[in-house]
Amino acid sequence: MSIFKKMFSFIWRTLTFIRSSLANIIFILIIVAIVSALAPKKPALMPDNIALHIAPSGTLVDQHAYVAPLTRVLNKEQEQPETRVDELTAVIKHAATDNRITSIVLDLNKLNGGGLSKLQEIGASLTEFKASGKPIYAIGDHYTQEQYYLASYADTIYMNPMGGIIVTGFASYRNYFKDVFDKLALNFHVFRTGPYKDAVEPFIENRMSDSSKENNSLWLNELWRTYTNTIEQQRQLHAGSVDQYVNTLDQLLAKHEGDAAQLALSLGLVDKLVNHTELRRFLETTFGSEKDKPFRALNIYEYKSYIDKEKPTAVNKIGLIVARGTILDGKQPAGTIGSATFSELVQVARKDPQIKALVVRIDSGGGSAFASEVMRQELQNLRNSGIPVLISMGSVAASGGYWMAMSADEVWATPSTITGSIGVFSAFPTLEKSLEKIGIHTDGIGTTNLAGALRLDRSLSPQVESILQQSVDHTYQQFLQLVATARNLSTDAVHDIAQGRVWTGSKALELGLVDSLGSLDDVIVAAAGRANLSSYTVKEVRLPLSTGELIAEQIAKDLQNNNHSFFSSSSSNSTLSTLLNSAEQLLMPLQALVKTQDPRAIYAQCIDCVTP
């Protein structure tokens, strides 16, 4: 027994030693990382005569969805799942007047998309860069519809001989669940205003209604014309050539024996076909070689770190709040708009004596009507305090996203913004028939007609249905009145262009729903004019971080600045991304319904308002 005791004692001491050693090693590594993050770094001089390597990855967004900094640090994936548009446009515009930057290499292999309006904003900054006389080189193994839009702004487009250009057009297709709900005996109760408020159609129909097709066709065709006109102008192609390419692709490919790359070259869609070896040789010859990099260049994060250090300090600031995602009640992480979180941000801006005006960038199809009104009131209070409030609409600012904008001094959209969708709905499923099918019945007694009336296992009474429809109608009238007051229109005039209709930014300007068209930068300039500022800097309003969060953020940024991935194959990632996006689209109506938690179950939301 003593031998066994000694043996187990030895094993236990050994395990304790290993566990303690590992804990100490991890602790030391954390300390080293903290010291490294907090230690003052000797400012390095930015190199001269160097290219700017722009390689957006993932989806273009106005605001990163929240990911814990430690998760980002431990994540081995090099590619960022999202790229902020304002960071891209800022560095491109700065590079246009920076004599140290000679050119741009636009690497589009890892871009997944993000909406036409965001592509337009980046395209405008690329146009500004080209106006300085500096060249832009676009490189890609192949080009998706979104990638090719940006590539068209380049002076020279390079593509792999095994690649091709995948342009298909814009579409709005949904899945409809009526039959499956009938089979499950799920009773879906829907209350809405206006024939064009089609967010609820997937729950009660098997096909898109004629009114929905009519409205969606208008804005889809307008955006497609914008896309094709831009490509044809940038590439100096004759009018209609993009439509011809898409609609006769099978015939065109047959003439080139299925070689999509040679087809693109022959039509002038690309300029040169080069494999990886040839492309690497070209880049090294043109820009020079550098250790640990495929060619001599600065990525956007490196360049941004240099220009941030060089920015002049200014006492006056324009505050920027980014509101991206579904509108929900309470506190929500970045990538979702929480009414309580948004209100706190507005309060931070109000209490900052340096902020003289506020710009709110909205990229949202709406959500909770209650939360939308809470945020509108918060912005109205800020405006009443004397601080100008301007709205910049991103890819979409519809329904609840438009509602919250009705407290601003000025409302701006991009030409391709999806906005409007002025309407509300309520959707309430009950399971009484489903439960009866498997032998479960519900019975009982209540003290009033409404006691237990909203149980999922009971059908809705005519009284409850009347109450919900009246609530929806009242909220719609409230929405109309808010818009009418803010836009100096009659409620009848607003009703004529409301009823759930969706409009592009260009059309919204004609209808009086917005004041001007322009990018986020244009809105910031307008805000400075409102506040009579000749010099200012832009400050993104954020809630204060704890010391631990600040350290983790700095570590994550340091790792991000050292991201130099290049020439990695994007086909498998693109395929996986496409499959995941398809699955997400399939469940989008159900996801949207699950996420929204309005206190009265009344929603100002446009589920299908996603820019192609």
KALINSUL-V467554 format. One record per residue. N is the residue number from 1. PHI is phi in whole degrees, -180 to 180 (NA if undefined). OMEGA is omega in whole degrees, 0 to 359 (* if undefined). D_CENTER is the distance of its C-alpha to the mean C-alpha in whole Angstrom. Layout:
n=(N;N)
phi=(PHI;PHI)
omega=(OMEGA;OMEGA)
d_center=(D_CENTER;D_CENTER)
This chain:
n=(1;2;3;4;5;6;7;8;9;10;11;12;13;14;15;16;17;18;19;20;21;22;23;24;25;26;27;28;29;30;31;32;33;34;35;36;37;38;39;40;41;42;43;44;45;46;47;48;49;50;51;52;53;54;55;56;57;58;59;60;61;62;63;64;65;66;67;68;69;70;71;72;73;74;75;76;77;78;79;80;81;82;83;84;85;86;87;88;89;90;91;92;93;94;95;96;97;98;99;100;101;102;103;104;105;106;107;108;109;110;111;112;113;114;115;116;117;118;119;120;121;122;123;124;125;126;127;128;129;130;131;132;133;134;135;136;137;138;139;140;141;142;143;144;145;146;147;148;149;150;151;152;153;154;155;156;157;158;159;160;161;162;163;164;165;166;167;168;169;170;171;172;173;174;175;176;177;178;179;180;181;182;183;184;185;186;187;188;189;190;191;192;193;194;195;196;197;198;199;200;201;202;203;204;205;206;207;208;209;210;211;212;213;214;215;216;217;218;219;220;221;222;223;224;225;226;227;228;229;230;231;232;233;234;235;236;237;238;239;240;241;242;243;244;245;246;247;248;249;250;251;252;253;254;255;256;257;258;259;260;261;262;263;264;265;266;267;268;269;270;271;272;273;274;275;276;277;278;279;280;281;282;283;284;285;286;287;288;289;290;291;292;293;294;295;296;297;298;299;300;301;302;303;304;305;306;307;308;309;310;311;312;313;314;315;316;317;318;319;320;321;322;323;324;325;326;327;328;329;330;331;332;333;334;335;336;337;338;339;340;341;342;343;344;345;346;347;348;349;350;351;352;353;354;355;356;357;358;359;360;361;362;363;364;365;366;367;368;369;370;371;372;373;374;375;376;377;378;379;380;381;382;383;384;385;386;387;388;389;390;391;392;393;394;395;396;397;398;399;400;401;402;403;404;405;406;407;408;409;410;411;412;413;414;415;416;417;418;419;420;421;422;423;424;425;426;427;428;429;430;431;432;433;434;435;436;437;438;439;440;441;442;443;444;445;446;447;448;449;450;451;452;453;454;455;456;457;458;459;460;461;462;463;464;465;466;467;468;469;470;471;472;473;474;475;476;477;478;479;480;481;482;483;484;485;486;487;488;489;490;491;492;493;494;495;496;497;498;499;500;501;502;503;504;505;506;507;508;509;510;511;512;513;514;515;516;517;518;519;520;521;522;523;524;525;526;527;528;529;530;531;532;533;534;535;536;537;538;539;540;541;542;543;544;545;546;547;548;549;550;551;552;553;554;555;556;557;558;559;560;561;562;563;564;565;566;567;568;569;570;571;572;573;574;575;576;577;578;579;580;581;582;583;584;585;586;587;588;589;590;591;592;593;594;595;596;597;598;599;600;601;602;603;604;605;606;607;608;609;610;611;612)
phi=(NA;-64;-66;-64;-61;-64;-65;-67;-64;-64;-62;-64;-63;-64;-63;-63;-62;-64;-63;-65;-64;-62;-62;-66;-63;-62;-62;-64;-62;-63;-61;-61;-64;-66;-61;-63;-71;-91;-65;-64;-102;-67;-63;-95;-81;-72;-68;-93;49;-134;-84;-105;-97;-104;-132;-63;-127;70;-103;-75;-139;-89;-151;-68;-65;-68;-134;-55;-53;-63;-63;-66;-65;-83;-70;-81;-69;-79;-74;-82;-72;-142;-129;-77;-67;-65;-68;-63;-65;-64;-71;-66;-67;-67;-65;-61;-108;-97;-66;-78;-93;-95;-169;-122;-106;-97;-94;-108;-59;-109;-82;-99;125;155;113;-63;-63;-69;-62;-64;-64;-68;-60;-63;-70;-67;-62;-63;-66;-63;-63;-78;91;-93;-80;-123;-114;-99;-129;-171;-67;-150;-129;-79;-57;-71;-62;-70;-57;-71;-60;-63;-80;-79;-72;-136;-111;-104;-143;-69;-60;-94;-94;-173;-113;-105;-117;-124;102;-103;-149;-135;-117;-130;-100;-116;-112;-57;-63;-68;-67;-64;-65;-86;60;-86;-96;-101;-98;-124;-131;-150;-124;88;-71;-96;-81;-97;-62;-94;-56;-58;-89;-127;-131;-108;-153;-72;-69;-63;-66;-66;-61;-60;-69;-64;-63;-63;-78;-65;-67;-65;-67;-65;-62;-62;-62;-67;-62;-64;-59;-66;-71;-66;-96;55;-101;-72;-59;89;-69;-69;-60;-64;-61;-69;-77;-123;-60;-63;-69;-65;-64;-60;-69;-113;54;81;-84;-67;-68;-65;-62;-61;-66;-67;-87;79;-77;-131;-105;-145;-105;-139;-83;-61;-64;-66;-66;-62;-64;-62;-66;-67;-69;-78;-113;93;-103;-151;-61;67;-136;-70;-160;-78;-168;-107;-81;-66;-75;-63;-64;-62;-64;-68;-72;-64;-70;-92;-65;-70;-80;-136;-71;-86;-134;-99;-78;-129;-115;-101;-117;-122;111;-71;-85;-129;-81;78;-90;-139;-74;-58;100;-139;-101;-99;-61;-70;-63;-61;-62;-63;-63;-63;-65;-60;-65;-65;-87;-87;-66;-83;-81;-103;-157;-127;-111;-111;-93;-106;-135;-155;-91;101;160;-67;-66;-61;-64;-61;-70;-57;-72;-62;-63;-63;-68;-64;-63;-64;-63;-65;-78;105;-94;-62;-123;-123;-105;-116;-86;-89;-62;-148;-144;-120;54;-61;-65;-78;-55;-67;-82;-81;-126;-97;-70;-142;-119;-115;-135;-86;-56;-102;-59;-97;-140;84;53;-76;176;-137;-151;-137;-131;-141;-86;-127;-113;-60;-73;-62;-68;-63;-62;-106;88;-106;-124;-119;-154;166;-148;-134;-83;-138;-66;-100;-65;71;-73;-107;-72;-68;-95;-127;-73;-80;-79;-56;-64;-66;-61;-65;-63;-65;-65;-64;-65;-64;-62;-65;-64;-63;-63;-64;-60;-58;-66;-60;-65;-60;-67;-69;-102;57;-125;-80;-65;-66;-65;-68;-60;-62;-108;-101;57;90;-64;-108;-129;-80;-60;-61;-69;-62;-65;-62;-84;85;-81;-132;-94;-152;-111;171;-83;-60;-61;-62;-68;-63;-62;-64;-65;-63;-64;-60;-92;57;-104;-95;-134;-168;-128;-97;-123;-73;-80;-135;-74;-62;-97;-74;-59;-62;-66;-62;-64;-63;-63;-65;-63;-62;-66;-61;-67;-66;-65;-97;-84;-126;-63;-162;62;-81;-66;-108;-66;-67;-64;-66;-64;-62;-62;-63;-64;-66;-64;-63;-64;-66;-62;-58;-98;-56;-59;-70;-61;-62;-70;-68;-71;-75;-138;-66;-57;-106;59;-117;-124;-107;-143;-117;-65;-94;-80;-126;-63;-63)
omega=(181;179;179;179;180;182;180;177;179;179;181;179;179;179;178;179;181;181;179;180;179;179;179;179;179;179;180;179;178;179;179;180;179;180;180;182;184;183;178;182;179;182;180;178;179;180;177;174;184;180;174;182;181;183;180;181;179;184;175;183;173;182;177;170;185;171;181;181;180;177;179;180;184;181;182;181;180;186;175;181;181;176;181;182;184;176;178;184;181;182;180;181;178;181;181;182;181;183;180;179;184;187;176;169;185;183;190;186;189;178;181;180;180;177;184;182;178;176;179;180;177;178;179;178;176;176;178;179;180;180;178;179;180;184;174;178;176;179;178;175;172;184;171;181;181;180;184;177;179;180;183;179;183;174;181;179;177;178;179;178;178;185;179;180;185;176;187;185;181;181;175;178;179;170;182;194;187;183;180;176;177;180;178;183;178;184;184;180;184;177;184;177;175;181;183;177;192;181;183;183;180;183;188;182;174;181;177;180;180;180;178;178;181;183;181;179;182;185;177;180;177;179;180;175;178;180;185;179;180;180;184;178;182;183;179;177;180;182;179;184;180;176;180;179;183;188;180;185;181;180;180;178;180;180;180;177;176;182;184;181;179;176;180;179;183;180;180;178;173;183;183;174;182;174;185;181;180;179;179;179;179;182;179;180;184;188;182;179;180;181;178;177;180;174;186;181;173;172;188;182;175;182;179;179;177;185;176;179;184;183;176;178;178;182;183;182;169;179;178;173;178;179;184;172;180;180;181;176;172;180;182;178;177;185;173;182;176;184;180;178;179;180;177;179;178;178;177;179;181;184;180;184;181;181;183;177;182;173;177;177;183;174;189;173;176;183;182;177;180;180;178;180;177;181;176;179;180;178;178;178;178;179;179;179;177;179;179;179;178;181;172;180;178;181;182;173;189;177;179;175;175;179;184;180;187;177;189;173;179;177;180;174;168;180;184;175;172;185;184;185;181;182;181;177;173;180;185;178;172;190;187;181;178;181;179;180;181;172;178;181;181;178;180;184;178;184;180;178;185;180;181;186;184;175;180;182;177;176;178;178;176;179;180;178;178;180;182;179;178;179;178;180;180;180;177;178;177;178;179;182;178;180;181;180;183;185;180;178;173;179;177;179;179;180;181;182;181;181;178;181;178;181;169;178;180;180;179;177;178;184;180;180;175;183;186;174;179;180;176;178;178;180;178;177;178;179;177;177;178;182;180;180;176;176;184;170;179;180;176;183;179;175;182;179;174;180;179;179;178;180;181;178;181;178;180;179;179;179;180;180;181;180;182;183;185;176;177;184;182;187;181;178;181;180;179;180;179;180;180;179;179;178;179;178;180;185;186;180;180;178;182;181;180;185;185;183;178;181;180;181;178;189;171;189;175;187;185;183;177;182;180;*)
d_center=(67;67;66;63;62;63;60;58;58;57;54;53;54;52;49;49;49;46;44;45;45;41;40;42;40;36;37;38;35;33;36;35;32;32;34;33;29;32;34;34;33;36;33;33;34;31;33;34;34;31;28;24;22;19;17;14;13;11;7;6;3;5;7;8;9;13;15;18;20;23;21;19;23;24;22;23;21;20;17;14;11;8;9;8;9;12;13;14;15;17;19;20;21;23;24;26;28;29;32;32;29;30;28;24;24;21;20;18;19;16;13;12;10;6;8;11;11;9;12;14;13;14;17;18;18;20;22;23;24;26;28;29;31;30;29;25;26;23;24;23;25;23;21;18;17;14;16;19;17;17;20;22;22;24;28;28;26;28;27;29;32;31;28;27;24;22;21;22;20;18;19;18;20;20;22;25;27;30;32;31;31;35;36;35;36;33;34;30;31;29;29;27;28;28;28;24;23;22;20;23;24;24;26;29;29;29;28;26;28;29;28;24;25;26;23;21;23;23;19;19;22;21;18;20;22;20;19;23;24;22;23;26;27;25;28;30;31;33;31;30;30;27;27;31;29;27;30;33;31;33;36;35;35;38;40;38;39;36;35;31;31;34;33;30;33;35;33;32;28;28;31;32;32;33;33;31;35;35;32;32;36;34;32;34;37;35;33;35;35;34;35;32;30;30;31;31;28;25;22;19;20;23;23;21;24;26;25;24;28;29;27;30;30;30;31;29;25;22;20;16;14;11;10;7;7;11;14;17;20;21;19;16;14;11;8;10;12;16;19;21;18;17;21;22;19;21;24;24;23;26;28;27;30;29;26;27;24;21;17;15;11;10;7;9;11;13;16;19;21;23;20;19;22;23;20;21;25;23;22;25;27;26;27;30;31;31;27;25;22;20;16;14;12;8;8;9;11;14;17;16;13;16;19;18;18;21;23;22;24;22;19;17;15;14;17;14;12;13;15;18;19;21;23;23;24;26;26;29;30;33;35;39;40;38;40;43;43;43;46;44;45;44;47;48;49;47;48;47;45;42;42;40;39;35;36;34;38;39;39;38;41;41;41;38;36;38;36;33;33;34;31;29;31;31;28;27;30;29;25;27;29;27;25;29;30;27;27;31;31;33;32;33;31;28;29;30;26;25;26;22;22;19;19;17;17;20;22;21;23;26;26;25;22;21;23;22;19;18;15;14;17;19;18;19;23;23;23;25;28;28;29;31;30;31;30;27;24;20;20;17;18;18;20;23;23;26;28;28;24;24;26;24;21;24;25;21;21;24;23;20;22;24;22;24;23;24;26;25;24;21;22;23;19;18;20;19;16;17;19;16;14;17;18;15;15;19;18;15;18;20;17;16;20;20;17;18;22;23;26;28;25;24;21;19;16;15;14;14;12;10;10;12)
